[in-house]
Amino acid sequence: MGRAGAGGMPDLVPPMQAATGDLPSGPGWAVEFAWDGLRCIAYARPGRVRMLTARDRSVTSAFPELHVLAAKAPRGGVILDGTVVALDDAGVPSRRLLMRRTATQRPGATLVADVPVGFFVSDLLWLDGEPTTALPYQRRRELVDDLGLAEQPVVLSPSWPAGDAGHVLATARRYGLDGVYAKRLDSAYQPGRRSRNWLRVPLRQSRQVVVGGWTPASPDRPDTVAALLLGVPGPGGLRYVGRVGLGAGAPRAAVTALLPDLGTDDSAFAGEVPASVARDARWAVPRLVGQVEFTEWTVGGRLRLPVWRGLVAPEDVEDGLWDDEFADDERWDDGTDAQVRTVDLDGPEEPSPRPAAQAPPEPAAPAGPDPAARVQARRLEQHFVYNSLNTIASLVRTDPGRARELLLGFADLTRAADRPTDDTITLRDELDSVRAYLQLEQARFGKRLTSTVSSAPGLDDVPVTSMEVLGRVRSVVQEIVEPRPEGGTVTVEAAADGEHCVVTITETATEQSWTVRPAVATIT
């Protein structure tokens, strides 16, 4: 377990490490999300909390909001394995935001307020004077679930039985995560060891890349193509991100026919290309854009296991993909598990992330209270995200079917919040997001919240701005229903008004209503 401290609780428990592998088939396993953040072990006892990274560096003062663990710790102490996570405005873990927090050992009040963090707990190593590492994983999860920790800023990472693995993988992709963990239900926690009882299963991602050159099949045939040299444009120019081999067939023929005419003597890549690659490289004018699939970014900023999927037509090039967040900064290398990105506190602060998208202006509202005017329509507030995940985690054991439904709804909400501010969707999709949101809040409030959502026939395909209705519904729930001990009932009704669509939101307990006239909604 590590050396013992006061009261017998160890001062240090090296974290167990995951091996990389495929998703196991058959029973006997649990599946969790692989949260993108800073792996930490939390040592909590009444009145005191210590947070150590996987390299045993103290980050206790860097996360003052996590000192709440001291109030929940039993007299004999508790040791928790988890991940410190910072969420963006869409409720998705953000490496860049977390790096802003960890750029200083003692963040000021403004930084703590602007970039809050949470602790996503996944395992229990010590409980009230007794070690728990020898217990089976399934029992450790039951114990940690019963501790009553699930309250902002602490989240119990949902743990799903193997039968739900396909569902969890699909949700992780929709939520924007790059991997999941599979853990044997009967396995002990092995401090400091890497074990096949705990697997990290990376998810394949897809993105566009620029072709900056190629390596020939042989020096005697310089125009033949064995592998493409790939880059991604950024502020400093085209950045080398790896190479990819070409299979047979049309995708190979299409690119190899074009490359010889783009040959040049100078590399278009900013910075250095590995010497082993540059030695035989043939450089190309960076005019070709292709699509690749890969498992994840390595700590060196390279694509892991890329697969070439073909060229992208000029009209389909996605400018938004060029502003990417790389995992190449050395502060993401914890030195213990290259598959899990972590943060090192030594080093300068990263550039600030792109500012949160601003919501489109609301149409004029009727006289009377307008809570939506006081809420950012696009942001998924941190307390909502944490409450939703904790609610889902609690339902996995008691009502797994409902937990699955809520998890998919949660992933869809984060995707909706991540759309551009002027993105146009159908009224059907917008009302589906409203239903998903209300279902999550109903799971948390219980009988305190009831709701109905309906739409008149013929309105499903009416165009609306994303989150235009959802933003107002959220504010009604959060500012009108939630503070009232008896709760309330929210009704959402979409109806035609001439050539336009009108959505009426009513809170029946207070007899208040609000009207949303989607700016782009035209009935044809």
Secondary structure by P-SEA (a helix, b strand, c coil): ccccccccccccccbbbbbbbcccccccbbbbbbcccbbbbbbbcccbbbbbccccccccccccccccccccccccbbbbbbbbbbbcccccccaaaaaaaaccccccaaaaaabbbbbbccccccccccccccccaaaaaaaaaacccccccccccccccccaaaaaaaaaaaacccbbbbbbcccccccccccccbbbbbbbbbbbbbbcccccccccccccccbbbbbbbccccccccbbbbbbccaaaaaaaaccccccccccccccccccccccccccccccccccccccccccccccccccccccccccccccccccccccccccccccccccbbbbbcccccccccccccccccccccccccccccccccccccaaaaaaaaaaaaaaccccaaaaaaaaaaaaaaaaaaaccccccccaaaaaaaaaaaaaaaaaaacccccbbbbbccccccccccccaaaaaaaaaaacccccccccbbbbbbbbbcccbbbbbbbbccccbbbbbcccccccc
